[in-house]
Amino acid sequence: MKKVILFISLFSFLIVQFTSAEEVDPLALMRAEHVMVTTNDYGETMRWYQDKLGFRVKHEWTVPEFPGLKLAYLERNNFIIEVVASADTPDAEIPENFASRFNMPGIGHVAFLVDDVDAVAKILKAKNVSMPMEPTTFTDSGRRLIFIEDNNGHVIEFLEELPLNKRKPYTGGERDDEKLVRDLTQKWLAGWDIGARPFNAEVFRPLFAPGKNAIEVFDNVQGDVIVIRDVETYIATWGPFMEPLQHWSVRLDDLNVQVSGDMAFTTFKLVGTDTRGPDGQVIPFGQYGTHVWRKLPQLGWRIVHEHLTVYVINK
């Protein structure tokens, strides 16, 4: 609870600092957390979501007020499948014609966004997952997708968003700001996740606000705090620092994005997966990160504040 309160409070503080005060929408921080699936076969359903989709068991419990029920949370990528099992649950009525499912009342399926739906389909087919719709492109909706069925017959969709040149424009406007900021954060990550390639600090130039004193960067590295206030200094600082390193592979975990008007706030963990110094010695590495983004006229979203704090590193 303290972590959530801190996150919301810090976001609110930053919005006040960079934008005019406005009434807070209590739904502004809403995001999907879980979906429930019912079954009469608890064990098989738990195995299916773990073996086929890679979910992990987060929690299992029972409810005294509802004897006979077994419940569990299965989690992956901060999304939860809630399994609710009872011997009294009837088998799902599965129409022979898959298309007729779209005429049935209620919530029809849950969908997961992926980068490469064809690669996902290949893996799932190798695991003998039922796939009533193989990879299919729908230019009107701007998606390429598959539909699969779990062991109970519940429908699950995997989809990737098509680029603009391969789909029709969205009637409600183009990609929302949250997705843009997420994509830009991945570009920022790519600048650091170089493996054995030479480090190129220039990739950060289009991600930061230009001009002197346009940014504030506080990076905690090897016990020192580096303060940077323009992108030129950012590039000049990190180039010489990274060049001697033999190998530097990192990933982004726990990315959270919140957008309010022309401001956006992201938090994440930067985790070293293969980080080695000049002599090849492994450097255990991890940082907590915060970015504040601002949508600038003619330039779009740019970082105006970066704060990275090391939580594990050996000198």
N, C-alpha and C positions, 0 to 999 in steps of 0.2 A: 504493500500500500504506500509506503514512504517513497518508493521509486516512482510510482505513478504520479503522486502528488508533486514530487520534485520536477518531473518531466513537464507536467502541465503548468506548474508555476513558472519554470524557466522559460517555456514557450510564451506564456502570457507576458512576462517581463520583456522579452525581446520584441514582441509585437508592439508594446507600448513605446519602446525606445525608438523604433524605426517607422512606426505609422501612427496616425492619429487614433486616439482612443475610440473604440466603438463597442457596442454591446456584444458580449460573447454569446455565441450560439451554443447551447449545451449539447447539440448533436455534432458539432464541428469535429470532435475527436472520435466519432463513431467509426468502427471498422469491423469487418467480419471476424468472428472469433471461433465459432464452431457450428457444425451441422449434426443433427441426430439421425442415426439409422437404427431401425428396429429389426429384430431377428429372433428366431426361435433356436438358433444354434450359436451360442456365445463363443465357444471354443473355435469353431471353424471361421467365424467372422473375424475374430481377433487375429487368427493366423493369416487370413487372406490379406487384410490391410497391412500387416507387417511384411509378409513375404512378397506380395505383388507390388505394393506401392511404397514400401519402405517406411511406414509409420512406426513410431515407438510407443510403448506403453507409458503414459504419463501418470495415470492413477486408475485404480479399480476400487469399487465400493458397492455396498448394498444400502437399501433404505428400509429401516424397520417398519415404516408405515405401509410399505408396498412389498410384502413377502412374495418371494418367487422371482423378483427382479434382480438381475445382475447388471451393473453399469461399469463403463470404463471410458477414459479419455485416451485416444490415440492421437499423437501429435507429430506433425512434420512441418518445418518452415513456419512455425508460429501459428499454424492452423490446426484445429482439433476436430476429429471425428468422434462424436459421442455414441458409443454402442450401448443400446438398451435392449436387454435380452429377457425373454420369458418363454416358458414352454407353451403358454397359452397364445402366443403370437402366431397368427395364421401365415401360411406361405403366401408370398406376394403373387398376385394375379398378373402374369406376364403375357401380354397379347402376342400372338404369333407374328403379326405385322408390326415391325418396329415403329413405323410412321404413325400408327394409331395411338402411340403413347402421347403424342403431342395434343391429342384431343381429350386426354384424361384430366380431371380437375386436380388442383393442388400443386405443390411444388414438384416440378418434374425431375430435376437433377441438380447436382452440384458441379461446378466447373473450375478447373485449375489452368492458369496461364503458364505456358512453357515457352522456351526459346525455339525449340525445334520439335514440332509435333510428329514429324515422320520418324525421328529418332526414338521418341517415346513409344510410338506404335510398334516399332521393331522390337524394342525391349519387352513390351507387354505381350506381344504375340509369342515371343520366345518363352514366356512364362505361362503360355496357354490361357491367357485371359480372354474371356468372351468379348468380341468386338463387333457389335451389330453394324457399326459404321466405321469403315477404314478411312484414312486421311482423305478429306474432301475439302475443296476450296469453295467458299461462298463470298463472292465479290461484293454482294449487296450489304452483307454485315461486316465485311472486312476481316474475315477470319478463315483460317484453315484449321480443321478440327477432326477429332475422332470421338466416338461414343463407345464406352465399354460398360460391362455389367459386373457388379461384384457377385459374391457367392450367393447372395439373396435375390439377385435380379435387379437391385437398385442401379440406376443409370448414373454414370460419371462421365463428364466431358473433359477433354484436354484440348486446348486451343492455343494458337499463336496468332498475333495480330499481323495482318498483311501490311507491307509498306504502302504509302499513298499511291505510288505508280502502278500498284497491282490491285487496287480496289477503288470503289466509289467513295467520294468524300462523305464524311459523316454529316448527317443532317443537323446535328447539334453542335457542330464545330469540331475542330481537330483534337488530337490527344490532349487529355486534361493535364493541368499543370503538375499534379502529383506524379503522373507517369513521366513527364518531361524531367522533373527533378530527379526521379529515380534513375532514369537513363543517363543523365549527366553525372550522377554520383558514380555510376559504373564506369564512365569514361575517366573520372578522377582516379578510381581504383586501378584502371588499366595503366595509368601512368606510373604507379608504384609496383604493380604486379608484372615485373619485367623478366623474371627467370634469370637466364644467363645473358640476355640481350643487353646492349649498352643503354644506360639510363638517358632519357631525353626529356629534360625538364620543360622544353617548349610545348609539350602537349598540355601543360597546365594553363598556358596563356589565354586561350579562349574560354576557360572556365572561371577565371577570376575577374572582378571588376577592374577596369584599367584606370591608370592615373595615380599620382602620388597621394598617399594617405587615404586611398580608396578602400583598403582592406585592413583588417586586423587579424593577425595570425599569431597564435600562441601554441608552440609545439614543445612538448617536454621530451627531450632526447638525452639519454645518458646522464641524467641528473640535472641538466641545464635547461633553462627555458629560453627558447628562441622566439624573439618578437619581430614580426615582419609587417610592414604597412604598405607595400606595393608589390605588384606581380613581378617587376624586374628584380627586386631583391629576393623574392621567392625563388625565382629561377637560378639566380646567381648563388644562392645559399645551398640549395639541394643538389645541384649538379656536382660540385666537388665532393660533397658528402657521400653521394651514392656511387660515384664512379669506381672507387677502389673495391667495392663489394663484389665477391665472386658470383653470388647467386642470391636473388631476392624474389621469392614468391609469397604472395599474401592473398588473403580472401577477406570478403566483407561479411560480417555476421550481424544479425539483429538490427537490420536497417529499418528505421522508423522515419516516416515523412509526414509533416504537417504543413498545410498551406493556408495562408490567410491573406487574401488580396494579392498585393505584389511582393509579399514576403513568404519565405518558406524556411522551415527548420528541420534539420535531419540529425539523427543520432545513430551511431553504429559502433561496432567493434572491428578493428583491423587486426587480423590474426595471421601470424607468420606460419606458413606451411612448409617452406624450405628456405630458410634465411641464413646465409653464411657470409662470414667476413672475408677480408682479403686473403687470409691464410687457409680458407676453406672450413674453418671451425664454425660449427652450428651456433647461431645466436637465437636463443628462445626469445620471441618477440610478440608483443601484443599492445594495442593502444585503444583507449576509449576515444571516440571522435564526435565532434559536433560541428556542423556547418550551418551558417545562416546564409540564405540565398535571397537576392533581390532581383525582381524583374525590371531591367533597365530599358529605357526607350531605345529602339533600334537594335539592341544587343540581346535582349531576352534574359534568361536566368543566368546570373553570375554570383559567385561566392563573394560575400563581403566580410565574412568572419569564419575563421577556422580555429578550432581548439582541439589539439591532440594530446592526450595524457597517457604516458606509458604505464601499463599495469604489470608487465613482465618483460624484463630484458636483462641479459647478463653483459656486463661491460667486457 
